[in-house]
Amino acid sequence: MKINISHLNKQFGSHRALDDVSIQISEGMFGLLGPNGAGKTTLMRILTTLIPKTSGEVSLNGIQIGEKGKIREMVGYLPQDFSMYPTLSVYEAMDYLALLSGIKPRSVRKQRITQLLEQVNLQSYGKVKVKALSGGMKRRLGIAQALIHDPKILIVDEPTAGLDPEERIRFRNLLSDLAQNRIVILSTHIVEDIEFSCENLAILQKGKVIFHGKTRELIEQAKGRVWSGLIPREEMEKLRKEYPVISTVSEGEEIMVRLLSQNQPFSQAEQVQPSIEDAYMKLVKGV
């Protein structure tokens, strides 16, 4: 199972949302990282045939993106603004979606829905109305509906936005489990979600791919550029103007700062091992 994207462009009037995007994606978890407005959602919507490309080539397992019927059989999608019939129970909503997906025999639908609700840990919520679920539960229900037709490709757009830390971890673990026998594309602006889930990723900025490769290769690019140390509180503002500051922690009258620089930024600063967030910021800021 492979996705090939070659020289993809998408134009909205005078705005180019995607600019010569070329990415190859294989089975497993794949991260699509970038700030809001980078073009991630546009790319997801093209892959799910919701909007057409302007130019370029896109194929999913050898099938061209223009063959909408075949593509939609292969793809499950959880959009960022996911909503589901609020007055129906969880089971009723899933049963209706299963019918829409062409699963006619009632016994087959029941077996499939039971299996999916168990997979997303909602097996005891079948009779609960959708509107009564928490945000995290609704997201997991969104994954269940995306899997109703057993797609080989699962695309999720900003799935952990607004979730509490425990639910984010649960959701990442669920996606990792689902990626054992399919492609799962995780589109997000939250670097931590990529760090703990994806071996391979692409980074988009202003519609362009600025990195495509393995997470460890991205981190390698930031070696020797990440510094940390204590500075007096009154020097913080001056430091922010001179360097990209990644994080600060208050320690009494001093501040422990972590920043990017090609050279030692102040006498107490020491080089530290970069994280994926450091590497992402280094790439975006061009340090």
VOPAGU-2260 file (C-alpha; in pm, 1 decimal, decimal comma):
REM VOPAGU-2260
SITE   aa  ch    i         X         Y         Z
SITE  MET   A    0       0,0       0,0       0,0
SITE  LYS   A    1     152,0     332,1    -111,5
SITE  ILE   A    2      48,3     690,0    -173,9
SITE  ASN   A    3     241,3     882,7    -437,0
SITE  ILE   A    4     205,6    1261,0    -462,5
SITE  SER   A    5     407,3    1427,9    -737,1
SITE  HIS   A    6     429,5    1801,7    -812,2
SITE  LEU   A    7      84,1    1862,8    -665,2
SITE  ASN   A    8     -56,7    2215,8    -684,5
SITE  LYS   A    9    -382,4    2360,7    -558,1
SITE  GLN   A   10    -495,0    2711,0    -646,0
SITE  PHE   A   11    -784,1    2902,9    -485,8
SITE  GLY   A   12    -816,2    3212,4    -703,2
SITE  SER   A   13    -486,3    3397,5    -667,1
SITE  HIS   A   14    -386,7    3199,0    -356,8
SITE  ARG   A   15    -169,0    2888,2    -402,0
SITE  ALA   A   16    -255,5    2661,1    -110,3
SITE  LEU   A   17     -23,6    2378,8    -226,8
SITE  ASP   A   18     293,0    2453,9    -421,0
SITE  ASP   A   19     471,3    2169,6    -602,8
SITE  VAL   A   20     415,5    1913,0    -324,8
SITE  SER   A   21     585,1    1574,6    -372,1
SITE  ILE   A   22     551,4    1308,4     -98,6
SITE  GLN   A   23     562,0     927,3     -85,6
SITE  ILE   A   24     377,6     749,3     197,3
SITE  SER   A   25     399,6     380,2     288,5
SITE  GLU   A   26     219,7     157,6     539,3
SITE  GLY   A   27     233,0     271,0     902,8
SITE  MET   A   28     195,2     605,4    1078,1
SITE  PHE   A   29     286,1     912,3     874,3
SITE  GLY   A   30     290,1    1261,5    1023,9
SITE  LEU   A   31     194,1    1574,8     835,9
SITE  LEU   A   32     316,6    1866,2    1042,1
SITE  GLY   A   33     286,8    2239,7     996,1
SITE  PRO   A   34     134,4    2557,7    1138,1
SITE  ASN   A   35    -226,5    2652,1    1078,1
SITE  GLY   A   36    -265,2    2767,2     718,6
SITE  ALA   A   37      26,3    2559,3     590,6
SITE  GLY   A   38    -193,3    2360,5     349,1
SITE  LYS   A   39    -239,5    2040,0     549,8
SITE  THR   A   40    -619,0    2033,5     538,1
SITE  THR   A   41    -617,2    2116,9     166,3
SITE  LEU   A   42    -391,6    1816,5     105,0
SITE  MET   A   43    -616,5    1591,9     317,5
SITE  ARG   A   44    -924,9    1704,1     126,5
SITE  ILE   A   45    -758,7    1628,5    -206,9
SITE  LEU   A   46    -657,0    1280,0     -87,6
SITE  THR   A   47   -1016,0    1212,3      18,3
SITE  THR   A   48   -1150,9    1342,4    -319,4
SITE  LEU   A   49   -1349,0    1620,0    -147,1
SITE  ILE   A   50   -1181,3    1885,5    -362,9
SITE  PRO   A   51    -998,5    1849,8    -697,0
SITE  LYS   A   52    -630,2    1918,6    -751,6
SITE  THR   A   53    -525,8    2201,7    -980,6
SITE  SER   A   54    -230,5    2012,3   -1129,3
SITE  GLY   A   55      15,2    1733,5   -1051,2
SITE  GLU   A   56     -22,8    1358,7    -995,7
SITE  VAL   A   57    -179,0    1176,8    -700,4
SITE  SER   A   58    -228,5     799,5    -678,9
SITE  LEU   A   59    -330,9     568,8    -394,9
SITE  ASN   A   60    -195,5     217,6    -440,6
SITE  GLY   A   61    -171,0     282,8    -814,0
SITE  ILE   A   62    -523,6     421,3    -849,3
SITE  GLN   A   63    -542,0     779,2    -978,5
SITE  ILE   A   64    -715,9    1031,8    -753,8
SITE  GLY   A   65    -969,8    1105,9   -1028,3
SITE  GLU   A   66   -1130,3     761,8    -980,6
SITE  LYS   A   67   -1341,6     884,5    -689,3
SITE  GLY   A   68   -1544,5     568,5    -631,6
SITE  LYS   A   69   -1239,3     342,8    -599,9
SITE  ILE   A   70   -1050,8     597,2    -387,7
SITE  ARG   A   71   -1338,6     639,3    -142,5
SITE  GLU   A   72   -1356,6     262,8     -93,7
SITE  MET   A   73    -992,4     274,8      18,3
SITE  VAL   A   74    -999,2     583,9     241,4
SITE  GLY   A   75   -1146,7     662,2     583,9
SITE  TYR   A   76   -1146,7    1024,3     698,7
SITE  LEU   A   77   -1183,3    1204,9    1031,0
SITE  PRO   A   78   -1197,6    1578,3     955,2
SITE  GLN   A   79   -1103,2    1846,7    1204,6
SITE  ASP   A   80   -1461,0    1974,2    1227,4
SITE  PHE   A   81   -1614,3    1628,9    1271,3
SITE  SER   A   82   -1976,4    1616,4    1386,7
SITE  MET   A   83   -2226,3    1332,4    1406,9
SITE  TYR   A   84   -2603,7    1300,1    1449,6
SITE  PRO   A   85   -2628,0    1434,4    1809,4
SITE  THR   A   86   -2975,9    1303,7    1892,8
SITE  LEU   A   87   -2903,4     945,8    1786,6
SITE  SER   A   88   -2744,1     692,0    2014,5
SITE  VAL   A   89   -2389,3     583,5    1938,5
SITE  TYR   A   90   -2511,9     251,9    1798,3
SITE  GLU   A   91   -2790,1     414,0    1591,7
SITE  ALA   A   92   -2548,6     663,6    1437,4
SITE  MET   A   93   -2300,6     388,8    1349,3
SITE  ASP   A   94   -2577,6     169,1    1209,4
SITE  TYR   A   95   -2699,2     450,6     983,7
SITE  LEU   A   96   -2345,6     517,8     857,8
SITE  ALA   A   97   -2293,8     146,8     796,0
SITE  LEU   A   98   -2606,0     146,7     578,9
SITE  LEU   A   99   -2477,1     447,7     386,1
SITE  SER   A  100   -2151,7     258,7     331,9
SITE  GLY   A  101   -2342,1     -25,3     166,9
SITE  ILE   A  102   -2337,9    -279,0     449,9
SITE  LYS   A  103   -2689,2    -416,7     407,1
SITE  PRO   A  104   -2732,5    -732,6     619,9
SITE  ARG   A  105   -2830,6    -632,6     974,7
SITE  SER   A  106   -2623,1    -913,7    1129,5
SITE  VAL   A  107   -2309,9    -801,1     943,2
SITE  ARG   A  108   -2365,3    -439,5    1050,7
SITE  LYS   A  109   -2412,4    -542,0    1413,3
SITE  GLN   A  110   -2095,5    -750,6    1413,1
SITE  ARG   A  111   -1893,6    -471,9    1249,0
SITE  ILE   A  112   -2024,6    -199,1    1481,7
SITE  THR   A  113   -1966,5    -411,4    1793,5
SITE  GLN   A  114   -1610,0    -480,7    1681,0
SITE  LEU   A  115   -1536,7    -112,5    1609,0
SITE  LEU   A  116   -1685,2      20,9    1933,1
SITE  GLU   A  117   -1473,9    -228,2    2123,6
SITE  GLN   A  118   -1167,2    -123,9    1924,5
SITE  VAL   A  119   -1212,9     244,4    2018,6
SITE  ASN   A  120   -1313,2     157,8    2378,9
SITE  LEU   A  121   -1675,1     272,6    2345,8
SITE  GLN   A  122   -1838,8     -70,8    2378,5
SITE  SER   A  123   -2035,6      34,1    2689,0
SITE  TYR   A  124   -2168,6     354,6    2527,3
SITE  GLY   A  125   -2382,7     205,8    2249,4
SITE  LYS   A  126   -2710,4     335,6    2397,2
SITE  VAL   A  127   -2570,7     678,1    2493,2
SITE  LYS   A  128   -2668,0     972,3    2274,0
SITE  VAL   A  129   -2381,9    1117,0    2071,3
SITE  LYS   A  130   -2436,1    1464,9    2220,9
SITE  ALA   A  131   -2371,6    1324,1    2570,9
SITE  LEU   A  132   -2018,8    1204,3    2487,0
SITE  SER   A  133   -1706,3    1391,4    2596,5
SITE  GLY   A  134   -1479,9    1551,1    2336,8
SITE  GLY   A  135   -1237,7    1259,2    2346,0
SITE  MET   A  136   -1516,4    1005,0    2311,7
SITE  LYS   A  137   -1657,4    1189,5    2011,2
SITE  ARG   A  138   -1314,5    1179,7    1848,7
SITE  ARG   A  139   -1290,5     805,2    1908,4
SITE  LEU   A  140   -1638,8     764,1    1765,2
SITE  GLY   A  141   -1512,1     961,8    1466,0
SITE  ILE   A  142   -1239,2     702,7    1417,4
SITE  ALA   A  143   -1498,1     423,2    1438,4
SITE  GLN   A  144   -1711,0     584,8    1165,3
SITE  ALA   A  145   -1402,6     634,9     948,2
SITE  LEU   A  146   -1326,7     261,8     980,1
SITE  ILE   A  147   -1679,7     138,0     911,9
SITE  HIS   A  148   -1591,3      16,4     560,9
SITE  ASP   A  149   -1249,0    -119,7     668,2
SITE  PRO   A  150   -1037,0     124,2     463,3
SITE  LYS   A  151    -669,9      61,0     386,9
SITE  ILE   A  152    -591,5     430,7     436,3
SITE  LEU   A  153    -703,0     633,1     739,4
SITE  ILE   A  154    -664,0    1012,6     736,1
SITE  VAL   A  155    -713,1    1216,1    1053,9
SITE  ASP   A  156    -697,0    1595,9    1061,5
SITE  GLU   A  157    -597,5    1764,2    1392,2
SITE  PRO   A  158    -749,9    1478,2    1595,9
SITE  THR   A  159    -612,7    1576,2    1939,1
SITE  ALA   A  160    -688,0    1949,8    1930,5
SITE  GLY   A  161    -873,9    2043,4    2247,5
SITE  LEU   A  162    -828,8    1706,7    2419,6
SITE  ASP   A  163    -684,7    1673,1    2769,4
SITE  PRO   A  164    -338,6    1508,3    2803,9
SITE  GLU   A  165    -474,3    1165,7    2905,1
SITE  GLU   A  166    -716,5    1153,4    2613,3
SITE  ARG   A  167    -443,0    1266,7    2371,4
SITE  ILE   A  168    -221,3     977,9    2480,8
SITE  ARG   A  169    -511,8     732,5    2447,9
SITE  PHE   A  170    -587,8     864,8    2100,5
SITE  ARG   A  171    -225,6     842,8    1983,5
SITE  ASN   A  172    -204,5     483,0    2106,7
SITE  LEU   A  173    -525,1     397,0    1920,2
SITE  LEU   A  174    -390,0     540,4    1594,5
SITE  SER   A  175     -60,8     352,1    1637,0
SITE  ASP   A  176    -252,8      25,2    1681,6
SITE  LEU   A  177    -461,8      96,9    1369,2
SITE  ALA   A  178    -145,5     160,2    1165,3
SITE  GLN   A  179     -26,7    -200,6    1199,2
SITE  ASN   A  180    -191,0    -304,7     871,5
SITE  ARG   A  181    -277,6      21,2     694,5
SITE  ILE   A  182    -156,9     372,3     619,9
SITE  VAL   A  183    -255,2     623,8     887,9
SITE  ILE   A  184    -189,9     989,4     807,0
SITE  LEU   A  185    -187,8    1214,5    1113,2
SITE  SER   A  186    -217,4    1581,4    1019,0
SITE  THR   A  187    -145,9    1818,4    1307,5
SITE  HIS   A  188      25,3    2135,5    1426,6
SITE  ILE   A  189     102,7    1968,1    1762,6
SITE  VAL   A  190     464,5    1853,5    1743,4
SITE  GLU   A  191     432,7    1618,0    2042,3
SITE  ASP   A  192     172,3    1406,4    1859,5
SITE  ILE   A  193     420,8    1340,5    1579,1
SITE  GLU   A  194     713,3    1278,6    1815,8
SITE  PHE   A  195     540,6     993,1    1998,0
SITE  SER   A  196     361,5     837,5    1701,0
SITE  CYS   A  197     534,3     874,6    1364,9
SITE  GLU   A  198     860,0     739,8    1227,9
SITE  ASN   A  199     813,8     927,1     898,9
SITE  LEU   A  200     678,5    1276,1     839,8
SITE  ALA   A  201     654,1    1571,7     607,0
SITE  ILE   A  202     650,2    1936,0     712,9
SITE  LEU   A  203     447,1    2191,7     521,1
SITE  GLN   A  204     496,5    2565,8     537,4
SITE  LYS   A  205     301,0    2810,1     321,2
SITE  GLY   A  206     198,2    2525,4      91,3
SITE  LYS   A  207     551,8    2394,8      32,5
SITE  VAL   A  208     721,2    2079,5     163,7
SITE  ILE   A  209    1022,1    2194,1     366,2
SITE  PHE   A  210    1106,8    1846,7     502,6
SITE  HIS   A  211    1021,8    1489,8     405,8
SITE  GLY   A  212    1189,0    1196,7     578,0
SITE  LYS   A  213    1234,4    1017,7     909,8
SITE  THR   A  214    1182,1    1182,4    1246,4
SITE  ARG   A  215    1536,7    1099,0    1352,9
SITE  GLU   A  216    1673,5    1268,2    1040,4
SITE  LEU   A  217    1484,8    1585,1    1128,2
SITE  ILE   A  218    1624,1    1581,0    1483,4
SITE  GLU   A  219    1975,7    1526,9    1348,5
SITE  GLN   A  220    1951,3    1858,2    1160,7
SITE  ALA   A  221    1918,9    2048,3    1490,5
SITE  LYS   A  222    2228,4    1905,3    1659,8
SITE  GLY   A  223    2460,2    2178,1    1781,4
SITE  ARG   A  224    2190,3    2446,3    1750,6
SITE  VAL   A  225    1997,0    2399,0    2077,5
SITE  TRP   A  226    2116,1    2572,7    2396,8
SITE  SER   A  227    1987,2    2591,4    2752,0
SITE  GLY   A  228    2087,0    2789,1    3058,9
SITE  LEU   A  229    1988,9    3025,9    3339,3
SITE  ILE   A  230    1971,2    3400,6    3279,0
SITE  PRO   A  231    1860,7    3693,0    3498,9
SITE  ARG   A  232    1493,0    3776,2    3449,6
SITE  GLU   A  233    1568,6    4128,8    3328,4
SITE  GLU   A  234    1770,9    3993,6    3032,5
SITE  MET   A  235    1486,4    3781,2    2897,4
SITE  GLU   A  236    1331,5    4045,0    2671,4
SITE  LYS   A  237    1664,0    4125,6    2504,0
SITE  LEU   A  238    1729,7    3755,0    2447,9
SITE  ARG   A  239    1389,2    3704,1    2283,7
SITE  LYS   A  240    1471,0    3976,8    2029,8
SITE  GLU   A  241    1799,5    3810,0    1933,1
SITE  TYR   A  242    1716,7    3436,8    1931,0
SITE  PRO   A  243    1421,8    3200,7    1869,3
SITE  VAL   A  244    1323,3    3100,5    2223,5
SITE  ILE   A  245    1163,9    2755,6    2248,6
SITE  SER   A  246    1075,3    2744,2    2618,2
SITE  THR   A  247    1122,5    2926,1    2948,7
SITE  VAL   A  248    1087,9    2806,8    3308,2
SITE  SER   A  249    1089,1    3052,4    3597,3
SITE  GLU   A  250    1335,8    2972,6    3876,9
SITE  GLY   A  251    1311,1    3254,5    4130,9
SITE  GLU   A  252    1494,5    3563,2    4004,0
SITE  GLU   A  253    1630,6    3368,3    3707,3
SITE  ILE   A  254    1479,7    3195,9    3406,5
SITE  MET   A  255    1585,3    2863,4    3255,9
SITE  VAL   A  256    1568,9    2927,4    2883,4
SITE  ARG   A  257    1593,9    2692,1    2586,4
SITE  LEU   A  258    1668,9    2850,9    2249,4
SITE  LEU   A  259    1816,1    2809,8    1903,9
SITE  SER   A  260    2149,6    2957,6    1799,3
SITE  GLN   A  261    2443,4    2871,4    1574,3
SITE  ASN   A  262    2685,0    2989,9    1847,3
SITE  GLN   A  263    2679,1    3007,1    2226,6
SITE  PRO   A  264    2418,6    3277,6    2298,0
SITE  PHE   A  265    2535,6    3365,0    2652,8
SITE  SER   A  266    2815,3    3251,0    2882,0
SITE  GLN   A  267    2605,9    3014,2    3097,2
SITE  ALA   A  268    2440,0    2843,5    2799,0
SITE  GLU   A  269    2518,4    2477,7    2729,6
SITE  GLN   A  270    2439,1    2268,8    2424,6
SITE  VAL   A  271    2161,3    2014,1    2480,0
SITE  GLN   A  272    2020,4    1723,2    2283,3
SITE  PRO   A  273    1751,9    1844,1    2042,4
SITE  SER   A  274    1394,0    1722,9    2048,1
SITE  ILE   A  275    1162,7    1707,0    1747,5
SITE  GLU   A  276    1010,5    2037,8    1861,1
SITE  ASP   A  277    1356,7    2197,4    1859,5
SITE  ALA   A  278    1423,8    2056,7    1512,3
SITE  TYR   A  279    1086,9    2174,9    1382,8
SITE  MET   A  280    1145,5    2526,8    1512,9
SITE  LYS   A  281    1497,4    2528,0    1370,8
SITE  LEU   A  282    1360,8    2437,2    1028,8
SITE  VAL   A  283    1074,3    2687,4    1039,3
SITE  LYS   A  284    1290,9    2972,9    1173,0
SITE  GLY   A  285    1583,8    2894,7     942,2
SITE  VAL   A  286    1844,7    2897,2    1219,0
